[in-house]
Amino acid sequence: MRITVEIDAKQVKKIQKLTGQKKKSPALNQALADYLREQEKKALLAKVLAGRTDYSLTNDQLEESDLYETH
């Protein structure tokens, strides 16, 4: 999908550097995907810690997964 947005050029350059992407669109897409993935992890973790989910993984399985990994 194409949209037009105003984004600070310095921020775009930082995103390109952090993602390792040379082109702007792939860099912004990667940054957005990473952000959304982190928010989903945080939401799931909050539910688990609050006991609001029937989480079927054992502790060992959970530790082997990347659900606790953050960037």
FIKELO-915996 format. One line per field, with one value per atom (N, C-alpha, C, O): atom name; x, y, z. Coordinates in nm, 3 decimals. Atoms other than C-alpha are relative to their C-alpha. Example, Ala and Ser with C-alpha at 12.3 -4.5 7.8 and 13.67 -1.06 7.14 Angstrom:
REM FIKELO-915996
a N|CA|C|O|N|CA|C|O;
c1 0.089|1.230|0.090|0.194|-0.082|1.367|-0.077|-0.026;
c2 -0.119|-0.450|0.120|0.118|-0.119|-0.106|0.109|0.220;
c3 0.000|0.780|0.000|0.066|-0.006|0.714|0.073|0.090;
END
This chain:
REM FIKELO-915996
a N|CA|C|O|N|CA|C|O|N|CA|C|O|N|CA|C|O|N|CA|C|O|N|CA|C|O|N|CA|C|O|N|CA|C|O|N|CA|C|O|N|CA|C|O|N|CA|C|O|N|CA|C|O|N|CA|C|O|N|CA|C|O|N|CA|C|O|N|CA|C|O|N|CA|C|O|N|CA|C|O|N|CA|C|O|N|CA|C|O|N|CA|C|O|N|CA|C|O|N|CA|C|O|N|CA|C|O|N|CA|C|O|N|CA|C|O|N|CA|C|O|N|CA|C|O|N|CA|C|O|N|CA|C|O|N|CA|C|O|N|CA|C|O|N|CA|C|O|N|CA|C|O|N|CA|C|O|N|CA|C|O|N|CA|C|O|N|CA|C|O|N|CA|C|O|N|CA|C|O|N|CA|C|O|N|CA|C|O|N|CA|C|O|N|CA|C|O|N|CA|C|O|N|CA|C|O|N|CA|C|O|N|CA|C|O|N|CA|C|O|N|CA|C|O|N|CA|C|O|N|CA|C|O|N|CA|C|O|N|CA|C|O|N|CA|C|O|N|CA|C|O|N|CA|C|O|N|CA|C|O|N|CA|C|O|N|CA|C|O|N|CA|C|O|N|CA|C|O|N|CA|C|O|N|CA|C|O|N|CA|C|O|N|CA|C|O|N|CA|C|O|N|CA|C|O|N|CA|C|O|N|CA|C|O|N|CA|C|O;
c1 0.085|0.000|0.090|0.191|-0.075|0.129|-0.076|-0.197|0.055|0.077|0.105|0.223|-0.093|0.230|0.002|-0.102|-0.015|0.366|0.123|0.216|-0.116|0.604|0.080|0.030|-0.088|0.898|0.131|0.186|-0.125|1.201|0.113|0.132|-0.109|1.499|0.106|0.162|-0.100|1.732|-0.048|0.031|0.054|1.501|0.006|0.037|-0.006|1.485|0.143|0.165|-0.141|1.865|0.038|0.109|-0.027|1.882|-0.062|0.000|0.069|1.629|0.077|0.094|-0.078|1.830|0.126|0.163|-0.123|2.144|-0.028|0.043|0.034|1.978|-0.046|-0.016|0.051|1.808|0.101|0.089|-0.096|2.104|-0.053|0.009|0.061|1.878|0.049|0.055|-0.047|2.008|-0.115|-0.105|0.116|1.668|-0.100|-0.112|0.090|1.407|-0.119|-0.149|0.121|1.098|0.028|-0.043|-0.028|1.256|0.040|0.004|-0.040|1.408|-0.122|-0.133|0.120|1.076|-0.091|-0.151|0.082|0.891|0.057|-0.019|-0.063|1.142|-0.018|-0.049|0.017|1.126|-0.144|-0.167|0.141|0.746|-0.031|-0.099|0.023|0.741|0.063|0.002|-0.067|0.993|-0.078|-0.094|0.078|0.789|-0.127|-0.160|0.125|0.465|0.025|-0.051|-0.035|0.632|0.030|-0.014|-0.031|0.766|-0.126|-0.139|0.125|0.423|-0.083|-0.143|0.074|0.264|0.064|-0.008|-0.070|0.529|-0.035|-0.064|0.030|0.468|-0.143|-0.169|0.140|0.092|-0.020|-0.091|0.011|0.124|0.063|0.004|-0.067|0.370|-0.084|-0.094|0.085|0.141|-0.118|-0.154|0.113|-0.151|0.045|-0.022|-0.051|0.058|0.029|-0.012|-0.035|0.193|-0.121|-0.119|0.123|-0.157|-0.089|-0.193|0.080|-0.287|-0.127|-0.223|0.120|-0.537|0.003|-0.071|-0.007|-0.442|0.031|0.094|-0.032|-0.424|0.118|0.101|-0.122|-0.066|0.050|0.080|-0.027|0.019|0.148|0.179|-0.142|0.400|0.053|0.011|-0.067|0.613|0.103|0.132|-0.101|0.870|0.121|0.175|-0.114|1.149|-0.028|0.058|0.036|0.965|-0.005|0.039|0.009|0.899|0.139|0.164|-0.135|1.265|0.074|0.161|-0.062|1.367|-0.053|0.013|0.058|1.136|0.059|0.137|-0.052|1.212|-0.101|-0.089|0.103|0.909|0.054|-0.001|-0.057|1.125|0.110|0.156|-0.108|1.385|-0.049|-0.156|0.030|1.382|0.122|0.234|-0.111|1.593|0.053|0.146;
c2 -0.117|0.000|0.123|0.127|-0.125|0.344|0.107|0.124|-0.115|0.639|0.109|0.085|-0.113|0.980|0.045|0.077|-0.044|1.073|0.089|0.078|-0.085|1.333|-0.069|-0.092|0.064|1.167|0.078|0.111|-0.073|1.346|-0.075|-0.194|0.061|1.278|-0.063|-0.167|0.054|1.225|-0.133|-0.226|0.125|0.959|-0.111|-0.226|0.100|0.781|-0.051|-0.172|0.041|0.777|-0.091|-0.189|0.085|0.634|-0.139|-0.241|0.128|0.365|-0.081|-0.202|0.069|0.280|-0.059|-0.173|0.048|0.249|-0.117|-0.218|0.105|0.039|-0.129|-0.238|0.119|-0.196|-0.057|-0.172|0.046|-0.218|0.008|-0.044|-0.014|-0.130|0.130|0.234|-0.119|0.111|0.084|0.206|-0.072|0.200|0.031|-0.042|-0.050|0.390|-0.092|-0.125|0.082|0.175|-0.130|-0.162|0.124|-0.156|0.027|-0.050|-0.035|0.014|0.031|-0.018|-0.035|0.161|-0.121|-0.137|0.122|-0.166|-0.091|-0.146|0.085|-0.359|0.057|-0.016|-0.064|-0.107|-0.013|-0.038|0.014|-0.118|-0.144|-0.166|0.141|-0.499|-0.035|-0.106|0.026|-0.512|0.061|-0.002|-0.067|-0.263|-0.078|-0.101|0.074|-0.456|-0.134|-0.173|0.127|-0.787|0.020|-0.059|-0.028|-0.634|0.031|-0.013|-0.032|-0.496|-0.126|-0.142|0.126|-0.839|-0.085|-0.146|0.075|-1.003|0.057|-0.017|-0.064|-0.750|-0.029|-0.055|0.026|-0.800|-0.145|-0.170|0.140|-1.179|-0.023|-0.091|0.016|-1.163|0.058|-0.002|-0.061|-0.928|-0.090|-0.105|0.092|-1.171|-0.121|-0.162|0.119|-1.468|0.032|-0.042|-0.037|-1.289|0.033|0.016|-0.033|-1.174|-0.122|-0.115|0.122|-1.531|0.004|-0.066|-0.014|-1.431|-0.085|-0.058|0.085|-1.702|-0.142|-0.165|0.140|-2.079|-0.033|-0.081|0.015|-2.102|-0.142|-0.187|0.143|-2.460|-0.038|-0.156|0.034|-2.438|-0.021|0.046|0.018|-2.570|0.112|0.184|-0.103|-2.342|-0.022|0.074|0.030|-2.520|0.041|0.099|-0.037|-2.473|0.151|0.205|-0.146|-2.108|0.062|0.157|-0.053|-2.046|-0.023|0.056|0.029|-2.205|0.091|0.112|-0.088|-1.972|0.139|0.166|-0.137|-1.607|0.099|0.219|-0.091|-1.464|0.100|0.210|-0.092|-1.307|0.086|0.179|-0.076|-1.174|0.137|0.150|-0.136|-0.799|0.058|0.013|-0.064|-0.578|0.118|0.184;
c3 0.000|0.000|0.000|0.070|0.005|-0.080|0.079|0.067|-0.073|0.153|-0.001|-0.024|-0.011|0.188|0.145|0.202|-0.138|0.529|0.011|-0.069|-0.030|0.667|0.109|0.219|-0.097|0.843|0.001|-0.104|-0.016|0.978|-0.069|-0.045|0.076|0.749|0.090|0.057|-0.093|1.045|0.059|0.077|-0.053|1.185|-0.105|-0.072|0.107|0.849|-0.013|-0.028|0.009|0.831|0.117|0.099|-0.116|1.184|-0.019|0.012|0.024|1.091|-0.104|-0.088|0.101|0.780|0.061|0.031|-0.063|0.988|0.094|0.091|-0.096|1.259|-0.068|-0.020|0.068|1.013|-0.099|-0.141|0.099|0.777|-0.142|-0.235|0.132|0.485|-0.064|0.001|0.071|0.222|-0.054|-0.064|0.055|0.077|0.110|0.209|-0.105|0.273|0.024|0.139|-0.019|0.210|0.073|0.168|-0.075|0.316|0.145|0.235|-0.136|0.621|0.086|0.199|-0.076|0.731|0.019|0.125|-0.013|0.661|0.106|0.187|-0.101|0.871|0.139|0.234|-0.130|1.154|0.050|0.168|-0.037|1.152|0.041|0.141|-0.032|1.149|0.135|0.216|-0.127|1.435|0.116|0.220|-0.105|1.638|0.031|0.148|-0.021|1.586|0.069|0.157|-0.062|1.677|0.150|0.233|-0.140|2.001|0.080|0.194|-0.070|2.092|0.024|0.130|-0.015|2.032|0.111|0.190|-0.105|2.254|0.137|0.231|-0.128|2.530|0.044|0.162|-0.032|2.511|0.046|0.143|-0.038|2.526|0.138|0.222|-0.128|2.814|0.114|0.221|-0.102|3.007|0.033|0.150|-0.022|2.960|0.080|0.175|-0.070|3.071|0.145|0.235|-0.137|3.378|0.085|0.207|-0.072|3.471|0.016|0.083|-0.011|3.437|-0.081|-0.050|0.082|3.170|-0.126|-0.221|0.117|2.925|0.043|0.147|-0.024|2.912|-0.090|-0.202|0.079|2.794|0.014|0.125|-0.005|2.702|-0.002|0.015|0.003|2.677|0.142|0.237|-0.128|2.960|0.017|-0.078|-0.024|3.120|-0.090|-0.146|0.087|2.928|-0.145|-0.211|0.138|2.597|-0.015|-0.117|0.004|2.678|-0.003|-0.077|-0.002|2.759|-0.132|-0.169|0.129|2.427|-0.111|-0.212|0.101|2.235|0.011|0.103|-0.003|2.156|0.056|0.031|-0.050|2.336|0.101|0.113|-0.097|2.605|-0.059|0.007|0.061|2.364|-0.041|-0.101|0.044|2.310|-0.064|-0.041|0.073|2.093|0.075|0.029;
END
